[in-house]
Amino acid sequence: MIPWLAPPDQALVFNNLSFETPEQQEDYVRAWARKRTGLPCDFKVAFYPGRYAAEKCSILPVGDPTSYIPDNEVRSTGAHCQALYAHALTWLRIAWGVQHWAEACGIG
C-alpha cells in the first residue's frame, strides 16, 4: 500500500511531479522499482489517503490505512492467525510511519 496524496503534496514528495490519477502514480512507482531493482514489478498496488506533513518530514495516513485492505485479501485460518493479524497491524502502522519518514527525508 502506498499513499495517495493531493497534488500539492505530490509535488513536494516527488520532486515537482504530480499525478492526476492513482494509475499514473502506480505506473511511476512500478517504473521506479523496476529501474532500482532490475526485477519485474507485477505486484499489486493499493492506495490509502495520505498527506505530507512538512514539519515532520513525513507522510501521514488520513484515517486508518488498514481499512483499505479488502476483507477477501486478509488471509486467516484460525483464531491464532486473527490475533497475530491484529498485533501485526499495530507494527505495520509504526513501520509505515518510519518508512515514509525515511523516504521523505531522503534516507530510505
C-alpha positions in Angstrom: 0.0 0.0 0.0 1.2 3.5 -0.8 -0.3 6.8 0.0 -2.4 8.9 -2.5 -1.5 12.5 -1.9 -3.2 15.7 -3.0 -1.3 17.3 -6.0 0.4 20.0 -3.9 1.8 17.3 -1.5 2.8 15.1 -4.5 4.9 17.9 -5.9 6.8 18.1 -2.5 7.3 14.3 -2.2 8.0 13.5 -5.9 10.3 16.4 -6.6 7.8 18.6 -8.5 6.0 15.7 -10.2 2.3 15.3 -9.7 -0.2 12.7 -10.9 -3.8 13.2 -12.0 -4.8 9.7 -11.1 -3.7 6.8 -8.9 -3.0 4.8 -12.0 -0.4 7.4 -13.2 1.3 7.3 -9.8 1.2 3.4 -9.9 3.0 3.5 -13.3 5.6 5.8 -11.9 6.2 3.7 -8.8 6.5 0.5 -10.9 9.0 2.1 -13.3 11.0 3.4 -10.3 11.0 0.0 -8.7 12.0 -1.8 -11.9 14.8 0.7 -12.5 16.1 0.4 -9.0 15.9 -3.4 -8.7 16.1 -4.7 -12.2 13.2 -7.1 -11.4 9.8 -7.4 -12.9 7.3 -5.4 -10.9 4.0 -7.1 -11.3 2.9 -6.7 -7.6 -0.5 -5.3 -6.7 -0.6 -1.7 -5.7 -3.3 -0.3 -3.4 -3.7 3.3 -2.2 -4.7 4.9 1.0 -5.3 8.6 1.5 -2.4 10.4 3.0 -1.0 13.9 3.5 2.5 15.2 3.7 3.4 16.9 7.0 6.5 19.1 6.1 7.1 19.9 9.8 7.6 16.2 10.5 9.2 15.4 7.1 6.7 12.5 6.9 3.7 11.2 5.0 0.8 10.6 7.4 -2.2 8.4 6.7 -5.6 10.1 6.7 -7.6 7.7 8.8 -6.7 4.0 9.2 -4.9 2.7 6.2 -5.6 -0.9 7.1 -9.3 -0.2 6.5 -8.5 0.0 2.8 -7.4 -3.7 2.7 -10.3 -5.7 1.3 -11.6 -8.4 3.6 -11.1 -11.0 0.9 -7.4 -10.2 0.9 -6.9 -10.8 4.6 -6.0 -14.4 5.0 -6.8 -16.1 8.3 -7.0 -19.8 9.1 -8.0 -19.6 12.8 -8.1 -17.6 16.0 -4.3 -17.6 16.4 -3.9 -16.0 13.0 -6.6 -13.4 13.8 -4.7 -12.5 17.0 -1.4 -12.3 15.1 -3.0 -10.2 12.4 -4.4 -7.7 14.9 -1.0 -7.5 16.6 0.8 -7.1 13.3 -1.4 -4.2 12.2 0.0 -2.2 15.1 3.5 -2.8 13.9 2.6 -2.2 10.3 1.3 1.3 11.3 4.6 2.0 13.0 6.6 0.6 10.1 4.6 2.7 7.5 5.4 5.9 9.5 9.1 5.1 9.7 9.3 4.1 6.1 7.5 7.3 4.9 9.6 9.5 7.2 12.9 7.9 5.9 11.8 8.2 2.2 10.6 11.8 2.6 13.9 12.7 4.3 15.9 11.1 1.5 17.4 8.3 3.7 15.1 5.4 2.7 
